[in-house]
Amino acid sequence: TLPRAEAQERLYRDVLEAARGKPVTFRTIDIGGDKVLPYFKGAVQEENPALGWRAIRLTLDRPGLLRTQIRALLKACGGRELKLMLPMVTELSEIAQAREIIDREVRHLSRFAHHLPTSLKLGAMLEVPSLLFQLDELMKAVDFVSVGSNDLFQFVMAVDRGNTQLADRFDTLSAPFLRVLKQIADAGARNHTPVTLCGELAGKPISAMALIGVGFRSISMSPASIGPVKAMLTELPLQELEAFFSDNLMAPAQGTPMRALLQAFADDRSIPL
């Protein structure tokens, strides 16, 4: 069965204590698609689950699930900051609906004098291309944005990331996708909204270098990737990289892939990749 509120509260508190004061961002229930829970009986068979009833779509339809999680998080984060992120947002109205549920739970716990978080920051994951056409509105509607690079890439490029026949056909460092990422980073800077990137993209030094070049300053990766990426960063001439992207990213295609240009940039400057 789904964990009850008390069990969730204990788990979230354990996570916060293990973090020892480091920032922690919690994601609201993100099931469906490739994230299957055997005990969730509400799942339906879908022809294309990646585009189906999942994440925020599911929890807004089943608000009891979201209310239980929010109440557990509010209690667990008493006296601390709570950073909460909504996955698979497609329209800004979904953020407004979720915020209304959160505010209702805050009011409920306040009536019973529960120890509440010192602040609550609400963010959204940018995975669905529709948000690319409302970037400024999105940045104003939330406290932070996290780019879900795995899903965003497959949706922008119309490629199933689990399809081995297509795995190497489209490049995450292609000019079109890097232009998309730059638009997002620029919108965050323009609206003074922190933008981070999660997923597998930042785990390799050449990809991390590209992300820094298009404007990202907060990226996530597995622990094993930190050392190689850090070694790259210590040798990276940032102003030269920004000039490289200024000259090449928006230029008409000239036959040389962006990945090859990035590799040549690094080789010319002895940047370890």
Secondary structure as GFF3:
##gff-version 3
##sequence-region A 1 273
A	DSSP	alpha_helix	5	19	.	.	.	ID=ss1
A	DSSP	beta_strand	25	27	.	.	.	ID=ss2
A	DSSP	three_ten_helix	49	51	.	.	.	ID=ss3
A	DSSP	alpha_helix	55	61	.	.	.	ID=ss4
A	DSSP	alpha_helix	63	76	.	.	.	ID=ss5
A	DSSP	beta_strand	81	86	.	.	.	ID=ss6
A	DSSP	alpha_helix	92	111	.	.	.	ID=ss7
A	DSSP	beta_strand	119	126	.	.	.	ID=ss8
A	DSSP	three_ten_helix	129	134	.	.	.	ID=ss9
A	DSSP	alpha_helix	135	141	.	.	.	ID=ss10
A	DSSP	beta_strand	144	148	.	.	.	ID=ss11
A	DSSP	alpha_helix	149	157	.	.	.	ID=ss12
A	DSSP	alpha_helix	175	191	.	.	.	ID=ss13
A	DSSP	beta_strand	195	198	.	.	.	ID=ss14
A	DSSP	three_ten_helix	201	203	.	.	.	ID=ss15
A	DSSP	alpha_helix	205	214	.	.	.	ID=ss16
A	DSSP	alpha_helix	223	234	.	.	.	ID=ss17
A	DSSP	alpha_helix	238	248	.	.	.	ID=ss18
A	DSSP	alpha_helix	258	268	.	.	.	ID=ss19
###
